[in-house]
């Protein structure tokens, strides 16, 4: 028979265990940290899918919501890793037509004959994925000893996938602001906070960096520049306000050309939320007028003679960056000046040519991932801010 001391000891141990279990999800997600691997202009997030857990690499995309991966049986784009087989995962659960997941998510449909919930997502370059909506376990890395498990995440299991995806990727991790995104599904446990640090695209260099969540994702210290996220639709995108760009010593104002510049103050003509920040887009896209102003400013300050892009894709190119003096380009976001280096603004298209990594926007302006390289970029969705801190991401 247990004595009083043993009873109290057991009582206290049960109490401590119970208290820890209440906070386990909160603290485990606070320690979540996943590897980001550069792959030819894309950035792949490493995670583990299903049970037994299968290592998976998918494009980290703040410009989309649904996380999807290629699944057997499949009409697929080429990928290096084996294609995921849902029948071999004990935690895979296909969503039915009547499930809340199916009825609440956009772009879903019902296959009545099989009572399965289907999805289709399409991207700006006409890449697309079609398949089944399901619930599956996702395991992330951690700054603590044990990995972090998300037991039931809404994903897309893609059976028909086509497009310009690199062979290193098995799909996309949706990090946008919509209901289906991984960030939204992680919920209040991460307090709307996540950050990443993208290693610059330097040919075959493959040093990885980290994506962090919760309190460890807060960006602080000297050199931090913070700008508001502007609420807008679709909720997927993180809209920022670009007020202008400085090229060397030339300040270029960003204004809405629907207002005559002679009749309205430039600062009043700036449209809030006129650019989105997107980790899944390589280039930076600017309004046509601002884009050509940037090109004119660069031509006037760079002594080298421009050449044609050997690939025929970009407008302003030069021979080898070693011979070119590139002026600093600063993006003036609302409340935040982000100074870009040549690795952010120019891309090597061949061994003998570099080109401005900007393009004219057809619909929406985009601050792409090349421009974000070597910055610690932190999102705080509760405060509705994005912060930038110059960082050597290869050492982060």
C-alpha positions, -999 to +999 in steps of 0.1 A: +000+000+000+014+034-010+023+057+018+013+094+019+045+106+004+041+083-026+005+093-031+015+130-031+044+123-054+021+105-079-005+133-076+021+160-083+036+140-113+001+136-128-005+173-123+027+183-140+021+158-168-014+171-174-002+207-174+025+199-199+000+181-221-022+212-222+007+233-234+024+207-256+009+217-289+016+254-282+053+249-272+060+222-298+048+244-326+067+273-311+099+252-317+089+242-353+118+249-377+121+235-412+149+235-437+147+256-468+167+244-498+174+266-528+167+249-561+173+269-594+152+300-584+128+281-562+130+274-525+120+240-512+106+234-477+115+200-462+089+182-442+077+146-436+044+133-448+022+105-435+030+075-414+055+061-418+069+096-424+082+102-460+107+130-465+092+155-489+104+187-506+079+212-519+080+248-530+076+273-501+050+296-515+035+327-497+014+333-528-008+302-525-028+285-498-034+248-505-005+225-497-004+197-524+019+170-534+020+145-563+002+112-555+000+078-571-017+070-595-005+101-613-001+119-646+028+139-632+057+163-639+091+147-633+103+147-597+135+132-583+119+117-552+095+087-552+058+098-557+037+096-526+015+066-522-015+075-500-025+038-497+008+032-478+001+058-451-019+048-421-028+085-413-041+094-448-079+102-448-097+113-479-123+140-474-159+132-483-182+155-503-202+164-472-172+171-450-167+206-436-133+207-453-149+202-487-178+226-482-157+254-468-127+255-491-127+274-524-122+257-558-134+223-546-159+200-563-176+167-555-172+134-573-206+119-565-198+084-576-169+080-552-181+106-526-147+123-527-138+159-525-118+171-555-097+203-560-081+222-589-055+249-584-040+269-613-011+293-613-002+324-634+021+304-657-007+279-664+008+252-642-019+233-624-027+205-600-059+184-598-067+157-573-083+148-540-087+168-508-074+148-478-063+150-442-027+139-435-001+140-409+028+165-415+060+164-394+083+194-393+118+199-379+124+216-346+149+236-327+142+212-298+152+175-297+119+160-310+103+168-344+069+187-344+039+168-356+007+183-371-017+153-369-043+163-394-035+189-421-057+196-451-037+188-482-043+182-519-032+148-533-025+156-569-032+130-595-030+153-626-002+179-624+015+198-651+037+229-654+071+245-649+079+228-616+115+218-610+123+181-605+134+188-569+098+196-559+070+172-551+044+200-550+037+232-531+035+242-495+009+270-492+020+297-468-006+323-478-032+340-457-062+319-468-081+293-448-064+263-464-028+275-459-004+257-436+001+289-416-036+293-410-040+257-400-012+260-375-034+286-359-029+306-327-002+282-316+023+302-337+006+335-330+005+343-367+043+345-368+067+328-393+100+338-409+124+326-435+159+335-448+166+327-485+201+318-495+209+337-528+206+320-561+243+314-570+244+287-597+249+253-581+252+265-545+229+245-523+234+257-488+201+255-469+185+279-444+156+278-420+119+286-418+108+293-382+075+297-365+061+314-334+082+335-310+114+323-326+103+339-359+102+375-345+127+397-364+145+421-340+178+440-337+197+466-357+187+472-393+152+459-391+127+476-414+090+469-409+061+477-432+023+471-428+004+443-445-027+458-462-059+438-459-071+430-494-086+403-515-078+376-522-068+368-486-041+345-500-018+374-508+003+395-485-002+430-499+024+457-491+026+494-501+055+505-523+059+542-523+089+544-546+123+531-557+157+548-555+183+538-582+217+551-571+210+588-567+177+589-585+144+587-566+115+573-586+080+578-572+053+551-574+020+566-581-014+556-595-014+568-631-052+571-630-046+604-612-030+632-633+002+641-616-004+678-620-037+678-601-030+656-571-001+652-546+020+622-555+019+609-519-019+609-520-020+591-553-002+560-539-025+530-538-023+511-506-015+474-511+000+480-546+025+451-544+025+416-530+055+398-515+058+363-528+084+336-520+072+314-549+079+340-577+115+344-588+116+378-605+103+411-592+074+426-612+067+463-613+040+485-629+051+491-665+057+528-660+079+523-629+097+494-645+108+515-675+118+544-652+141+519-633+157+508-666+162+544-677+178+553-643+201+522-645+212+530-681+221+566-671+243+555-642+260+523-655+290+529-678+288+495-694+270+491-727+238+470-726+236+437-746+207+416-757+196+388-733+210+356-749+178+339-736+156+366-751+135+369-719+148+400-700+151+436-711+183+450-696+215+429-697+252+434-695+283+413-699+295+396-666+288+412-633+325+414-625+328+441-651+297+460-642+292+486-615+257+481-603+241+510-583+223+503-551+185+500-556+163+508-526+126+498-524+107+523-503+079+504-487+056+523-463+077+529-432+105+506-445+135+512-468+148+479-481+183+483-497+190+457-524+224+444-534+234+432-569+225+396-560+189+408-554+186+429-586+206+411-613+206+374-623+232+356-643+214+343-674+245+327-689+282+325-678+289+357-697+257+378-691+237+393-663+203+408-666+180+430-644+158+405-625+128+428-628+099+426-654+068+446-662+037+434-643+007+423-664-017+425-635-002+428-600+032+440-589+053+413-570+083+415-548+099+382-557+123+358-540+155+370-556+149+404-541+143+388-507+176+368-507+199+375-477+171+391-457+155+376-427+119+381-436+094+379-407+056+379-410+034+388-380-002+383-390-015+394-357+002+428-359-002+427-397+034+435-405+063+422-426+099+429-414+132+428-433+167+424-417+198+421-438+213+387-430+238+362-443+212+335-448+239+308-455+248+311-419+214+315-404 
